[in-house]
Amino acid sequence: MQHSEQGRARRQRFQERLHVQHDSALHQRLRQHLPAAFNQRWTRRHWIHATLFTTIGALLATIVPGFSNAIDAPLVTHSTLALPLPPLRAGNPQAIPGSNWELMRIKPGQTLSGVFGDLGIPSTTLARVLDHPGTREALTRLRPGAELAFDMAQPGELRALRFDRDGSHRVELLLDGDTVREKVTERATTVRTVVTSGEITSSLYAAARKAGLPASAVATMTDDIFKYDIDFDKDLQPGDRFSVVMDETWREGERVDTSKILAATFTTGGKTYTGFRFERGGKPAEYFDITGRPLKKSFIRMPVTYTRISSTYGMRKHPILGTIRGHKGIDYAAPTGTPIMAAGDAQVKFMGTQRGYGNVIILDHGKGYSTLYGHMSRFGKVRAGQRISQGTVIGYVGMTGLATGPHLHYEFRVNGQQRNPASVTMPPPTPLGGAELVAFRAQTAPAMARIEGMEKLIYADADTKPAQAKGKGKG
């Protein structure tokens, strides 16, 4: 109230001073322009000037008070008021306050229980994790390089575990008391088809690394595609070359899989070998040469990794019975527990104990061919009547039955008659035909064209071209 009265008084004093100034200025102007008005009688011109100045003065008297009001307006002051805030919403039950993730990468030979033990996590917690549906299969098949992330509330107390269930799904397990909650995040992946080529100067792995080919792809070439035709320990020499068409799987800017080789060529000793991936009749993918003949042979001659042959095929003195009798197979000496592989695709015909053979398995390969495996210490995860693929582990080396030491007794039979596994002529694999061959050629033609284009670009002066490669192996 006091401020308002002072403001009115100030405005009034300002207006009085302004009026005085107006009068003085007007008087001076009149004396300047109308000197006769003060000393002599006014003329018509004098009255016109007087009227003009009077009008201007009236206008100024009207405008200036409003301007003075704006000048005399009190200053505006700013102040901060405390406003009530709305209540906080309840947090996301899936969120982990203060989470602290520790990333672990599986090392060769390291187990899941070993990783948990290194972090001080009790085995009871590991059991709870593995009992969660769909978890045991993913976590018990971890390969070297696989990543696990642990969120620890405190040392030894697991709050959450994160892992990749497969190439496109990440799982996060949240442990809350006796409850395990699962959160699955889909991770987008893309597949790129690439072609690369290399020439050997010092070693296959050095050439592959220079060509950008990962170790997994090299293993596919050496262990799956060309292992029947090329001895990679003895046959390779400088100047040999290879070309590969493969699918690369990328996830979040990282290449996560290169195991799917669509086509490959390998030139060594002046001859080019070819291999193309193809699926037929619902069977797992196989590799075929350019003519459509399977690269995988019908049988492998040695179904076990061995240290030596302890007894050959033919007549011999039995080490236990002491009699001269025919030995109808080959004995491969190996440590107890060494895996034994099926020599070819087959059906398990017999599985059990049989006289001097001890624990024995007999496989029926069809078309009159069968194989026998004796003296096993134990059987693999197979059962009688089951159809299995070549290379399936059917048992483990032992010395059951009539045996003086751990070894595998292996027999190869044709129409029930034993033949020498080391020298018998193995039946050739059945080539593709009919509609399967047509589909194979349509599928492999683009891959072959990409390889030819790459090799023409890099090896312009090469004498041997993949298109001229023969389908036969080295024999």
C-alpha positions, 0 to 999 in steps of 0.5 A: 500500500505504501509503495503504491502511494509513493508511486503516485506522488512520483508521477505527479511531481514528474508531470508538474516538472514536465508541464513547466518545461513544456511552457518554457519551451513553448514560450521560447519557441514563440519568442523565436518565431513570433517576436512581434507577439510580445512587442507588437500587434499579431498578424494573421501569420502569427495566429497560424503559428500559435495555433500550430504550437498549441496543437503540438503541445496538447499532443505531447501532454497526452502522450508523455504521461503514459510514457511516464507511467511505464517508466515509473512502473515498479521493478519485477522481482523473481522468486522460487516456489517449492512445488509438490512432486508426484509420487515415484512410480514403482520400478520395473520388477525385471530391473536389477538395481546396482547390477555389476556384470562380469564377463567370462570367456570359456577356455579350452578344457574349462567346464561350467562347474569349473567357472562357477567354482572359480567365482565361488558360486555354490553347486546348489546354485548351479543345480538351480540354474541347470534345472530351469527348462531349456537351460541344461542343453545350452550350458552343458555344450559350451565351446571354447570362446563362448561367453557367460556374464555373471551379475553378483550381488556379493562374492559367491551370491549369483543374482543373474546369469546371461548366456546365448541359447543359440545364434539369435537368442540371448537368455538372462536368468534372474535368481530371486530366492528359490525363483528363477525368472527368464528373460529372452532377447532376440538378436538379429543376425544377417547372412552374407555369402562370400568367396575367397581364395588363397595360395600356399607359400609356407603352410595351409593355415598361413595362406588361409589367414592371409585370405581371411579364412577362419580356422573353423572353415579350414577344419571343414575343408580338411576334416569333412570335404577333402579328407578322403582325397588329400593327405594334408600332412604330406601332399601339400606343397608351395603353389597349391591353392584353394577357393571357398564359397561360404555363408558368414553369419553376422550379429551386431557387427561381429562375425559369429559363424563361418562353418557353412561352406557351400563350395570349395576347390583345392588344387594340389599336385596339378589336379583340382578337387571339388566339393559342393554342399547339398542336402537330399532326402531329409538327410544331413547335408553332404559334400559331393564332387562336381559330377554329383558323387559323394566325397564321403566314402562308404567306409572308413578303414580305421574306426579308431585312433590307434597307436599301432596294429597289434595283430594283423589279418590271417593265421596266427597263434592265439595269445591266450588259447595257444592254438594256431588259428585264423585271425579274421580281423585286425586288432588296433591297440589303443588305451582303454576308453578310446572312442570307437566310430561306426565305419559307415552308415548302418543299422545296429544289428547286435549289441551285447556279449558274444563269446570271446569277443566280450562286449561286441557290436555288429553293424549292418550297412546294407547290400551284404556289408557288415562290420564287427567291433569287439572287446569294448569296455562299454557301449556308446549311446546307441541301441539295437535297431537304431540307424546311425551315421558314419563316425558315430561313437558306438563304444570305447576300447577295452579288453573284455572277452579273450584279450591280453590288453586293451584293443579293438578287434575289427572285422569287415564282412561281405555276405557274412564272410570276413575280409581283410579290412586293410585290403578289401575293395570298398564299395563305391558310394552311390552318386546322385541321379535323376531329380536330385542330380538336376537340383544339385547342378542348379544349386552348384552352378552359381557357386562354381561361377563365383569360384571361376571368376575369383580364380580368373581374377587372381590366377590369370596365368593358371593352367588348371581351371576348376571347370576342367577338374575331374570328379575322381579322387586320387584313388 
